Amino acid sequence: MGMLGELLKSIFHPSEIHAMFRVKYGGIVGKEREEPLPELAKLLNDVEFCYAVLNKVSRSFAVVIQQLPEQLKDPVCIFYLVLRGLDSVEDDMTFPQKEKLPLLRCFQDKLEEPGWKINGVGDTDDYRTLMANFDKVISVYQALDKKYQAPIKDICMRMGHGMADYQEKKVSSLESYDLYCHYVAGLVGWGLSDLFSASGLEDPTLKDEKVISNSMGLFLQKTNIIRDYLEDLEGNRSFWPDEIWRQYANELSDFKKAPTAPKSLACLNHLVTDALRHMPDCIEYLNRIRDPSIFRFCAIPQVMAIATLAAVYNNPNVFRTVVKIRKGMSCNLMVNTNNMANVHESFRYFADSIAKRIPSSDPHAQKTFALIEQVKGMCTSPIPKRLLRVTSAIAWVAFIILSVYLLGRYRDRHMNVQTTGAFDALTAGDFVAVIAMFCSITYIFGFFGIQYV
């Protein structure tokens, strides 16, 4: 669906429409190169290629990385691309296991081999291009300050060994679910905390906060795993832990066959509840961040995650398609997540959205509600409503003035018909007034009639 379709989805959410235009035309998102990635590999220098391939393999991450201070952009970009390269090796189902497992376990050593690259690895064209030009990533990595190289290599080593382990076993228990998510996402939280501490922009002790750094990654990863049920099932993959889903079905595919069945929704809600238990740690972590740019980088994915959990909770469409939040809502969260008060507002809003839809018959209803109350209790920052009060007041004043004007014009034209038998022609002012009236009514209805962030 194009821009017009996304605008129509947000027609009753004026702030989302404004946010979409800010993201598209306000310089928040850099312009993507139109040339195919293999051509860019020939045209661009190593650093430029790294950012070009980042735009291709993860547009959302490319956006949030632009929020970072200059000294962290290259290290975090390379950190992401190194792990994305590792992920490309893991995800390629055509790559022989006898070659894949050793490469996963020694991938960190390739960072010390100038010129190393590998052809034909990756499950999409963009990932294969990344791996075919991985020497460029290595070149930029080796140009980084040693204080950034060390954590990147360390996390790559830990993640590679974890991925190799899970090539030979499945996610069965809740403990193994947490461990898998730690390997593929919690370690990212560790690495980012290491990089933030190394930069000097954050407290040097942030790198020691392993538990809450891990939770930042687990919250995001579990949200993705829940949302991607159908995509993973059709790709012959499974990340939902047996310990949970086998309480509700004999086969994981049973949920797809009966998406509205009480047991299907109970299993889904059980997994959402499990993800929610990481939110208090995420709030604690964000409270530790002091640099505004790093805060935005960390906070935006977290508010996107709770918005996604609110969208999938008790939603049978998870078993029919990939449920996503509106583009307008995503843009609104992106441009308006600037401080802890904004995060508290978003967390409370989406937590309330879940709370209102907890079925009384759900076996984990009490636990879900308790976690939501815990989150809301931690989100005590005053909600910034000054701007909303001002804009809503302007909309009401405009509505009243325009109503008086248009009613007056109607009365005058009606009287003119009675006296002369002819209608007055509509003026340009009349058209402008009608358009302005429509805009003010749309805003007022969106603000008072429909809840939105």
C-alpha positions as CSV (number, residue, x, y, z in Angstrom):
1,M,0.0,0.0,0.0
2,G,1.4,3.4,-1.0
3,M,1.5,6.7,0.9
4,L,-2.1,7.5,0.1
5,G,-3.3,4.2,1.6
6,E,-1.3,4.8,4.7
7,L,-2.7,8.3,5.0
8,L,-6.2,6.9,4.8
9,K,-5.5,4.5,7.6
10,S,-4.6,7.5,9.8
11,I,-7.4,9.7,8.7
12,F,-8.8,9.9,12.3
13,H,-5.3,10.3,13.8
14,P,-4.2,13.8,12.7
15,S,-0.9,13.6,14.6
16,E,0.0,10.5,12.7
17,I,-0.5,12.3,9.3
18,H,1.7,15.1,10.5
19,A,4.3,12.7,11.6
20,M,4.3,10.8,8.3
21,F,5.0,14.1,6.4
22,R,7.8,14.9,8.9
23,V,9.5,11.6,8.4
24,K,9.1,11.7,4.6
25,Y,10.0,15.3,4.0
26,G,11.6,16.5,7.2
27,G,15.0,15.0,6.7
28,I,14.5,12.4,9.4
29,V,15.0,9.6,6.9
30,G,18.0,9.9,4.5
31,K,17.3,9.4,0.8
32,E,18.0,5.9,-0.3
33,R,20.2,5.4,-3.4
34,E,18.2,4.1,-6.4
35,E,21.0,2.0,-7.9
36,P,21.0,-1.8,-7.3
37,L,23.3,-2.7,-4.3
38,P,25.8,-4.6,-6.5
39,E,26.3,-1.4,-8.5
40,L,26.7,0.6,-5.4
41,A,29.4,-1.7,-4.2
42,K,31.4,-0.7,-7.3
43,L,30.6,3.1,-7.0
44,L,31.0,3.8,-3.3
45,N,33.9,3.8,-0.9
46,D,33.9,1.3,2.0
47,V,32.1,3.6,4.5
48,E,29.5,4.7,2.0
49,F,28.8,1.1,1.0
50,C,28.3,0.1,4.6
51,Y,25.5,2.7,5.0
52,A,24.0,1.9,1.7
53,V,23.8,-1.8,2.5
54,L,22.5,-0.9,6.0
55,N,19.6,0.9,4.3
56,K,18.9,-2.2,2.2
57,V,19.0,-4.9,4.9
58,S,17.4,-2.8,7.7
59,R,15.7,0.4,6.8
60,S,14.3,0.9,10.3
61,F,17.7,0.5,11.9
62,A,19.2,2.9,9.4
63,V,16.7,5.5,10.5
64,V,17.4,5.1,14.3
65,I,21.2,5.1,13.8
66,Q,20.9,8.6,12.4
67,Q,19.8,9.6,15.9
68,L,23.3,8.7,17.3
69,P,26.1,11.1,18.1
70,E,28.8,11.2,15.3
71,Q,31.4,9.2,17.2
72,L,29.0,6.3,17.6
73,K,27.4,6.1,14.1
74,D,30.2,4.1,12.4
75,P,30.8,1.7,15.4
76,V,27.1,0.9,15.7
77,C,26.7,0.6,12.0
78,I,29.6,-1.8,11.7
79,F,28.4,-3.7,14.8
80,Y,25.0,-4.2,13.2
81,L,26.5,-5.3,9.8
82,V,28.9,-7.8,11.4
83,L,26.0,-9.4,13.3
84,R,23.8,-9.2,10.2
85,G,26.5,-11.1,8.3
86,L,26.6,-13.7,11.0
87,D,22.8,-13.9,10.8
88,S,23.0,-14.3,7.0
89,V,25.1,-17.4,7.6
90,E,22.7,-18.8,10.1
91,D,19.5,-18.1,8.1
92,D,20.7,-19.6,4.8
93,M,19.1,-23.0,4.7
94,T,21.0,-24.0,1.5
95,F,24.4,-23.5,3.2
96,P,25.7,-26.9,4.1
97,Q,25.9,-27.6,7.9
98,K,29.4,-28.9,7.6
99,E,30.5,-25.5,6.4
100,K,28.0,-23.4,8.3
101,L,28.8,-24.6,11.9
102,P,32.6,-23.9,11.7
103,L,32.0,-20.5,10.1
104,L,29.5,-19.5,12.8
105,R,32.1,-20.5,15.5
106,C,35.0,-18.6,13.9
107,F,33.2,-15.7,12.3
108,Q,34.8,-13.2,14.7
109,D,38.3,-14.2,13.4
110,K,37.3,-13.1,9.9
111,L,37.2,-9.5,11.2
112,E,41.0,-9.8,11.4
113,E,41.4,-11.0,7.8
114,P,41.6,-8.1,5.4
115,G,39.8,-8.9,2.1
116,W,37.7,-11.8,3.5
117,K,34.3,-12.3,1.8
118,I,32.1,-15.1,0.7
119,N,29.9,-15.6,-2.3
120,G,26.5,-17.2,-2.5
121,V,25.6,-17.0,1.2
122,G,22.4,-15.3,2.4
123,D,18.7,-15.9,1.9
124,T,18.0,-12.7,-0.1
125,D,19.9,-10.8,-2.8
126,D,20.8,-8.0,-0.5
127,Y,22.3,-10.3,2.1
128,R,24.2,-12.1,-0.5
129,T,25.6,-8.8,-1.7
130,L,26.6,-7.9,1.8
131,M,28.5,-11.2,2.2
132,A,30.1,-10.9,-1.3
133,N,31.4,-7.5,-0.2
134,F,32.1,-8.2,3.4
135,D,35.7,-7.1,2.9
136,K,34.4,-3.5,2.9
137,V,32.8,-4.1,6.3
138,I,36.1,-5.5,7.6
139,S,38.0,-2.5,6.2
140,V,35.8,-0.1,8.1
141,Y,35.9,-2.3,11.3
142,Q,39.7,-2.3,11.3
143,A,39.7,1.5,11.0
144,L,37.6,1.9,14.2
145,D,39.2,2.8,17.5
146,K,40.3,-0.3,19.4
147,K,37.9,0.5,22.2
148,Y,35.0,-0.1,19.7
149,Q,36.6,-3.1,18.0
150,A,36.9,-5.2,21.2
151,P,33.2,-5.3,22.1
152,I,32.1,-5.9,18.5
153,K,34.5,-8.9,18.2
154,D,33.5,-10.2,21.6
155,I,29.8,-10.1,21.0
156,C,30.3,-11.6,17.5
157,M,32.1,-14.6,19.1
158,R,29.5,-15.1,21.8
159,M,26.6,-14.9,19.3
160,G,28.3,-17.1,16.7
161,H,28.8,-19.9,19.3
162,G,25.2,-19.5,20.5
163,M,23.8,-19.7,16.9
164,A,25.9,-22.8,16.3
165,D,24.5,-24.4,19.4
166,Y,20.9,-23.8,18.3
167,Q,21.6,-25.3,14.9
168,E,21.6,-28.6,16.6
169,K,18.8,-28.1,19.2
170,K,15.4,-26.5,19.2
171,V,13.7,-24.0,21.4
172,S,11.7,-26.3,23.8
173,S,11.7,-25.0,27.4
174,L,11.1,-21.5,28.5
175,E,14.7,-21.4,29.7
176,S,16.0,-22.4,26.3
177,Y,13.6,-19.7,24.8
178,D,15.3,-17.1,27.0
179,L,18.7,-18.4,26.1
180,Y,18.1,-18.4,22.4
181,C,16.8,-14.8,22.6
182,H,19.8,-13.9,24.6
183,Y,22.2,-15.2,21.9
184,V,20.4,-13.4,19.0
185,A,19.3,-10.2,20.7
186,G,20.3,-9.9,24.4
187,L,23.9,-10.0,23.3
188,V,23.1,-7.0,21.1
189,G,22.0,-5.2,24.2
190,W,25.3,-6.1,25.9
191,G,27.3,-4.9,22.9
192,L,25.5,-1.6,22.6
193,S,26.0,-0.9,26.3
194,D,29.7,-1.6,25.9
195,L,29.9,0.8,22.9
196,F,28.0,3.5,24.8
197,S,30.3,3.2,27.8
198,A,33.4,3.2,25.6
199,S,32.2,6.4,23.9
200,G,32.4,8.3,27.2
201,L,28.9,9.7,26.5
202,E,27.3,7.3,29.0
203,D,28.2,6.1,32.5
204,P,31.2,3.7,32.3
205,T,29.4,1.3,34.5
206,L,26.5,0.9,32.0
207,K,28.5,-1.9,30.4
208,D,28.2,-3.9,33.7
209,E,24.4,-3.7,33.6
210,K,24.1,-7.1,32.0
211,V,20.6,-8.1,33.2
212,I,18.8,-5.0,32.0
213,S,20.8,-4.7,28.8
214,N,19.8,-8.3,28.1
215,S,16.1,-7.5,28.7
216,M,16.3,-4.7,26.2
217,G,17.1,-7.3,23.5
218,L,14.8,-10.0,24.8
219,F,11.8,-7.7,24.8
220,L,12.4,-6.8,21.1
221,Q,13.2,-10.3,20.0
222,K,10.2,-11.9,21.7
223,T,7.9,-9.3,20.2
224,N,9.2,-10.2,16.7
225,I,8.9,-14.0,17.4
226,I,5.3,-13.6,18.4
227,R,4.4,-11.4,15.5
228,D,6.2,-13.6,12.9
229,Y,4.4,-16.9,13.8
230,L,2.9,-17.4,10.4
231,E,6.0,-16.4,8.4
232,D,8.3,-18.7,10.5
233,L,5.8,-21.5,10.2
234,E,5.7,-21.2,6.4
235,G,9.5,-21.1,6.4
236,N,9.6,-24.3,8.3
237,R,11.1,-22.6,11.3
238,S,9.8,-22.5,14.9
239,F,10.8,-20.2,17.8
240,W,7.7,-20.5,19.9
241,P,8.8,-22.6,22.9
242,D,7.3,-26.0,23.2
243,E,6.8,-25.6,26.9
244,I,4.2,-22.9,26.2
245,W,2.4,-23.8,23.0
246,R,2.1,-27.5,23.8
247,Q,-0.2,-26.5,26.6
248,Y,-2.7,-25.5,24.0
249,A,-2.2,-27.7,20.9
250,N,-0.6,-30.9,19.6
251,E,1.0,-29.2,16.6
252,L,2.2,-25.6,16.2
253,S,0.2,-25.4,12.9
254,D,-3.1,-26.1,14.8
255,F,-3.3,-22.4,15.6
256,K,-3.3,-21.5,11.9
257,K,-6.2,-23.9,11.4
258,A,-8.3,-22.5,14.2
259,P,-7.2,-18.8,14.7
260,T,-10.2,-17.7,16.7
261,A,-10.3,-20.8,19.0
262,P,-10.0,-20.0,22.7
263,K,-6.9,-22.1,23.0
264,S,-5.2,-20.4,20.1
265,L,-5.7,-17.0,21.6
266,A,-4.8,-18.2,25.1
267,C,-1.4,-19.4,23.8
268,L,-0.8,-16.1,22.0
269,N,-1.7,-14.1,25.1
270,H,0.5,-16.4,27.2
271,L,3.5,-15.5,25.0
272,V,2.7,-11.7,25.1
273,T,2.5,-12.0,28.9
274,D,5.9,-13.6,29.0
275,A,7.3,-10.8,26.9
276,L,5.8,-8.1,29.1
277,R,7.9,-9.3,32.1
278,H,10.9,-7.7,30.5
279,M,9.4,-4.2,30.4
280,P,10.3,-3.2,34.0
281,D,14.0,-3.8,33.1
282,C,13.6,-1.8,29.9
283,I,12.3,1.1,31.8
284,E,15.1,0.9,34.3
285,Y,17.7,0.8,31.4
286,L,16.2,3.8,29.7
287,N,16.3,5.7,33.0
288,R,20.1,5.1,33.0
289,I,20.7,6.8,29.6
290,R,21.8,10.4,29.8
291,D,22.7,11.4,26.2
292,P,19.5,12.5,24.4
293,S,20.6,11.0,21.0
294,I,21.5,7.7,22.5
295,F,18.2,7.8,24.5
296,R,16.2,8.1,21.3
297,F,18.2,5.3,19.6
298,C,17.4,3.0,22.5
299,A,13.8,4.1,23.2
300,I,12.2,4.2,19.8
301,P,12.5,0.4,19.2
302,Q,11.1,-0.2,22.7
303,V,7.9,1.9,22.2
304,M,7.5,0.2,18.7
305,A,7.7,-3.1,20.5
306,I,5.0,-2.4,23.1
307,A,2.8,-0.9,20.3
308,T,3.2,-4.2,18.4
309,L,2.4,-6.3,21.4
310,A,-0.7,-4.2,21.9
311,A,-1.6,-4.9,18.3
312,V,-1.1,-8.7,18.5
313,Y,-2.6,-9.3,21.9
314,N,-5.7,-11.5,21.7
315,N,-5.7,-10.9,17.9
316,P,-6.5,-14.0,15.8
317,N,-5.0,-12.2,12.7
318,V,-1.5,-13.3,14.1
319,F,-2.4,-16.7,12.8
320,R,-3.5,-15.4,9.4
321,T,-0.9,-12.8,8.5
322,V,1.9,-10.6,9.9
323,V,0.2,-8.0,12.1
324,K,1.9,-4.6,11.9
325,I,1.2,-1.3,13.5
326,R,0.0,1.6,11.2
327,K,2.8,3.4,9.4
328,G,1.4,6.6,10.8
329,M,1.6,5.3,14.3
330,S,5.2,4.2,13.7
331,C,6.2,7.6,12.4
332,N,4.4,9.3,15.3
333,L,6.3,7.2,17.8
334,M,9.6,7.9,15.9
335,V,9.3,11.7,15.9
336,N,7.7,12.1,19.4
337,T,9.9,9.8,21.5
338,N,12.4,12.3,22.8
339,N,12.5,11.9,26.6
340,M,11.4,9.6,29.4
341,A,8.1,11.4,29.8
342,N,7.3,10.4,26.2
343,V,8.2,6.8,26.8
344,H,6.1,6.7,30.0
345,E,3.2,8.1,28.0
346,S,3.5,5.5,25.2
347,F,4.0,2.6,27.7
348,R,1.0,3.6,29.7
349,Y,-1.2,4.0,26.6
350,F,-0.3,0.7,25.0
351,A,-0.4,-1.1,28.4
352,D,-3.9,0.2,28.9
353,S,-4.8,-0.9,25.4
354,I,-3.8,-4.5,26.4
355,A,-5.5,-4.3,29.8
356,K,-8.9,-3.3,28.2
357,R,-8.8,-6.5,26.0
358,I,-7.7,-9.1,28.6
359,P,-10.4,-11.8,28.4
360,S,-11.8,-12.7,31.8
361,S,-11.5,-16.4,30.8
362,D,-7.8,-16.1,29.8
363,P,-5.8,-18.5,32.1
364,H,-3.1,-15.9,32.5
365,A,-5.4,-12.8,32.8
366,Q,-4.4,-12.1,36.4
367,K,-0.6,-12.3,35.7
368,T,-1.0,-10.1,32.6
369,F,-2.9,-7.5,34.5
370,A,-0.4,-7.5,37.4
371,L,2.5,-6.9,34.9
372,I,0.6,-4.1,33.3
373,E,-0.1,-2.5,36.6
374,Q,3.6,-2.8,37.5
375,V,4.6,-1.1,34.3
376,K,2.1,1.7,34.8
377,G,3.3,2.2,38.3
378,M,6.8,2.7,37.0
379,C,5.6,5.2,34.3
380,T,4.9,8.1,36.6
381,S,6.4,11.0,34.6
382,P,3.8,13.7,33.9
383,I,2.4,13.3,30.5
384,P,3.3,16.3,28.3
385,K,-0.1,17.6,27.2
386,R,0.6,21.3,26.8
387,L,0.9,21.1,23.0
388,L,-2.2,19.0,22.7
389,R,-4.2,21.5,24.9
390,V,-3.0,24.4,22.7
391,T,-3.8,22.7,19.4
392,S,-7.2,21.5,20.5
393,A,-8.0,24.9,21.8
394,I,-7.0,26.4,18.4
395,A,-9.2,23.8,16.7
396,W,-12.2,24.7,18.8
397,V,-11.8,28.4,18.4
398,A,-11.4,28.0,14.6
399,F,-14.5,25.8,14.6
400,I,-16.6,28.4,16.4
401,I,-15.4,31.3,14.3
402,L,-15.9,29.4,11.0
403,S,-19.3,28.3,12.1
404,V,-20.4,31.9,12.8
405,Y,-18.9,33.0,9.5
406,L,-20.5,30.2,7.4
407,L,-23.9,30.6,9.2
408,G,-23.8,34.3,8.5
409,R,-23.0,33.7,4.8
410,Y,-25.9,31.2,4.6
411,R,-28.3,33.7,6.2
412,D,-27.2,36.5,3.8
413,R,-27.5,34.4,0.7
414,H,-30.9,33.1,1.9
415,M,-32.1,36.7,2.4
416,N,-30.8,37.7,-1.0
417,V,-32.8,34.9,-2.6
418,Q,-35.9,36.1,-1.0
419,T,-35.4,39.7,-2.0
420,T,-33.8,39.4,-5.5
421,G,-34.6,35.8,-6.5
422,A,-30.9,35.1,-7.3
423,F,-28.1,33.3,-5.5
424,D,-24.9,35.1,-4.6
425,A,-21.8,33.4,-6.1
426,L,-19.5,31.6,-3.7
427,T,-16.4,33.5,-3.0
428,A,-12.8,32.3,-2.5
429,G,-13.2,33.0,1.2
430,D,-16.2,30.7,1.3
431,F,-14.2,27.8,-0.1
432,V,-11.3,28.5,2.2
433,A,-13.7,28.6,5.2
434,V,-15.3,25.3,4.2
435,I,-11.9,23.6,3.9
436,A,-10.7,25.0,7.2
437,M,-14.0,23.9,8.8
438,F,-13.4,20.4,7.5
439,C,-9.8,20.4,8.9
440,S,-10.9,21.6,12.3
441,I,-13.7,19.1,12.6
442,T,-11.4,16.3,11.5
443,Y,-8.9,17.3,14.2
444,I,-11.5,17.6,16.9
445,F,-13.1,14.3,16.0
446,G,-9.7,12.6,16.0
447,F,-8.7,14.2,19.4
448,F,-11.9,13.6,21.3
449,G,-13.7,10.8,19.4
450,I,-10.8,8.4,18.7
451,Q,-7.9,7.5,21.0
452,Y,-4.5,7.9,19.5
453,V,-1.0,8.5,20.6
